[in-house]
Amino acid sequence: GTMGGAPQMPYPKWVWSPAGGWYNYYPKNWQRNAAIAAVVYASITFCVFQISAARERRPVSPVRPIPSQRWCAHAHEDDPTLRHKM
């Protein structure tokens, strides 16, 4: 006998699902779609990083250096002693 119980049940072919639907077999364009999704994800992450670095402010200077101070736009302005800490 075969493993897995009963054969696959019939399902509607027109139903779309972000997870791939029933009995997910890789669609023919899965690599291209994954690459497009990766580029979109990286682009959004880059934009959020740029906005965050431009807007980051520290009203109280940290005792020791924080990694984000290396790329923060206002780090030397907010902490004049930063050059000595790094």
DAWOFEN-V64087 format. One record per pair of residues at least 6 apart in sequence whose ideal C-beta (glycine too) atoms are under 7 Angstrom apart, sorted by the first residue. I is the first residue (numbers start at 1). GAP is how many residues later the second one is. D is the distance in Angstrom with one decimal. If there is no record, write none. Layout:
{{I & GAP & D} {I & GAP & D}}
This chain:
{{8 & 15 & 5.9} {11 & 11 & 4.4} {15 & 6 & 5.9} {53 & 18 & 5.1} {53 & 19 & 5.7} {53 & 20 & 6.0} {54 & 19 & 5.0} {56 & 12 & 6.3} {56 & 16 & 4.6} {56 & 18 & 6.9} {57 & 17 & 5.6} {57 & 21 & 6.0} {58 & 20 & 4.5} {58 & 21 & 6.5} {61 & 17 & 6.7} {61 & 18 & 4.1} {61 & 20 & 7.0} {64 & 21 & 6.7} {65 & 20 & 4.7} {65 & 21 & 5.5} {69 & 6 & 4.1} {69 & 13 & 6.2} {75 & 7 & 5.7} {76 & 6 & 5.5}}
